């Protein structure tokens, strides 16, 4: 009789524990708090660039084939004012535009520094879309004899998506256009440059 009572109480306790565990599993837990948005950060980016006008300027003519695509990479630093606005200063290598033919080839290398303002649209606590707009300073170097290094300035804009993780890490997928690179120097390849890439950033706390 005593054994039966103990077993009954044990089963009752187990049933109560299972019921409580099920209730806890179904109860909505509060989501993790959003990361601190304001503050400084640094990052690095890599991707793929295309000069939209191809081999023009000093690279044009001669029946040579044109390679207007190349890897791109760079670094940037920024400051997030709040969840919705920020600013960035970046430097990016835009690769080479190459004209190649039998017995001859030439290329133009381009590096840009840009300053942009960011408008940010939060989608979830740790996921947001953003657009950017600002200006750039481009430095170009040609392998063509007698053509000096040249610089130009114009507008840049773009947009992307950003994921923020715990611990200060963030990841981006982005697109950016540099308008009319080389426009101030007709000898160079006057072209829009489109960059499609990914970036990683680290937020300071």
Secondary structure as UniProt FT lines:
FT   HELIX           2..26
FT   STRAND          39..51
FT   TURN            52..53
FT   HELIX           57..59
FT   TURN            62..63
FT   STRAND          65..67
FT   STRAND          69..80
FT   STRAND          85..101
FT   TURN            102..103
FT   STRAND          104..124
FT   TURN            125..126
FT   STRAND          127..142
FT   TURN            145..146
FT   STRAND          150..164
FT   HELIX           166..168
FT   STRAND          169..181
FT   TURN            182..184
FT   TURN            186..187
FT   STRAND          191..203
//
